[in-house]
Amino acid sequence: MTDDLRYPTGKFTFDPNVTSQKRAQSIATIREAPAAFRAAVSGLSDAQLNTPYRPEGWTVRQLVHHVPESHMNAYTRFKLGITEDTPTIKPYDENLWAALPDASKAPIDPSLALMDALHARWVALLETMTPEQFGRTVFHPEHKRELSLDWMLQLYGWHGRHHTAHITSLRSRNGW
């Protein structure tokens, strides 16, 4: 944990020394993310859900909608990476998505349910992937480089923990 409200678990760093045990740890983190996220928001009122997790940050509600949206894109990117040769993935402006009414005002239960179902499917895919498949790449036009599915696996394991920590650290700071 850090004191930086933007990165309570620290910034993402890729560990290039990939092993089957490290992959299994990342997959376990992705498997556990929906329950951890659900626990982080359990019992929050609408006023608390509408509270930004940091000054000039998204609200807790926006975070709850953002994570499954981001992970839907990740799941699709994995499927593309496995089935196509270095596909160019489609970036999206997550701030514009977070500002849309379905992310800024809607109830959170559908997004929590979406995250449960999505992660069940995603983990089923991840657990069947071969080392060669994890080595396949996608091209990210914003990064202007190829990214391996191993890199993405570590990124999205971090991503779920990162946003869960945004909520749990806000709860801790505010005594919720």
N, C-alpha and C positions, 0 to 999 in steps of 0.2 A: 504494500500500500504506500501511496505517496500523499503529500499534502496538496498536490496539483488537482484542483477540482475537475479539470478537463480529463485527466488521466489517473484516476484513483488506483488503478492497478499497474500504472506505468505505461509507456508507449509500446506499441507492438514491435517486437523484433523477431525475425525469422531465425531459427536455429537450423543451419544447413546440415548438421550432423544428424540426419534423420535415421531413426531405427524403427523397427516394428513396435517396440514398446512406446516410443514417443508418439507414433501414430495412434496407438491404442489409447494413450492418455488424452490426446486431442479429441478422439471420437467419444470417449467417456465424457469429456467436458461438454461436447455438443449434445450428447444424450441427456445429460443432467441439467442443461440450461433451462428448459421450460419449467421444471419444478423449482429451480433456484429463482427464476424470474417471477414466477407466481407467488412464491413465498415473500419475495421482496416487496410486492405490491399488496399483499394480503391485508385487508382491513383498512386500506386508505380511503378517505372520504373524497368526494368530488373536489373540494377545495385543495386537498393535498395532491390529488392527481393533476390539478391545474397549476401546481407550484413548479417553477423552474428548478432544475437540480443544481444550477449555479447561475450567477448573474449572467445575463445574455445567453443563457442556454435554453434548451428545449424544456418543456414541462415533462413531468413524469408520464402523463398521458401520451405525449408525443413519442417518448422513448418506448412505451409499451407497444405502440403501433409500428415504430421504426424497426425494432429488432426482427419481427417476423417478415416485414417487407424486405429488409436487407438479406435475411437468410433465404427467402424465396429466390432472390436474385442469385445468391450463392449456390443454391441447389441446382438451379438452371445452368449456371456456369460449370458446375461439376459435370452435369449430364452432357453439355456441349463439349467440354474438354475430353470426355471419354469417347464420344462418338464422332468427333470431327478432328481434323488435323489443324491444330493451332487456330481455333476460331477467334475472331475479334469479338470481344464481349461488349455489350451495350452499357456504357455508364449512365448514371441518372443523377439528378440533382436532389440529394436527400433533404436538403433544406426546403426546397419547393414542395417535395412530397410531404414533409412534416407540417407545412403550412396549410395543406388542403384540409377541408372540414372533416374528412373521414379519419384524419390523424390528430387534428387539433381539438375536436369536439366530441367524437363518437365514444360510446361506451367501450371499455377495454376487454370485456369478456370474449367477444369474437376474435380479437387478436391473440388472446391467451390460448384459445382453443385452436386457432390456426397454427400457432407455434407448436402446440402439442402434436398435432397431426403432421405438420411439416417435418419436425425433427424425427418423428417415428419413421417416416419415409426416407429421410436423408441418412439417418443412421443405418437403415437397412441397406442402402446403397454403399455407404462408406465401408461397412463391414465386409462387403463382398469384393471390394476393389483390390487389385493386385498391386505389388510395388511398382510395376511398369506403368499401370494406370495412374498412380499417384505422381509419377514422373512426367506425365503428359502436361502440356502447357496450353494456356489461353493467352491471347494478346490483349493487354489492357491499354486502350488508346490514351487514357489520361496519364498513366505511368510511362507510356511509350516503350513498353518492354513486355516480354513474355514472362508469365508467372506460372510456376508449376502448381499442380493440384496439391502437392505437399505444402507449398507456401500458403495456399488458400486454406487448407485444413488448419494450419496453425493460426492463421489470421482469424478465422471464424470461431475457433475455440476461444481465442482471446476476446473477440468481439462480444460474445455473450457475457463473459465475466466482467468486461469493461462496463457495459451498460447496467448490469445488475449492481455493480459497485457504485455507479452513479446514484442509484435509488437507495441502496443501503447506507451509503455515507450521508445522503441528505436526511434520511430518517434519523440517523445517529446525531447529526448536528442539530436537528430540530427537536430531538427528544420524542419522536413518533414511535 
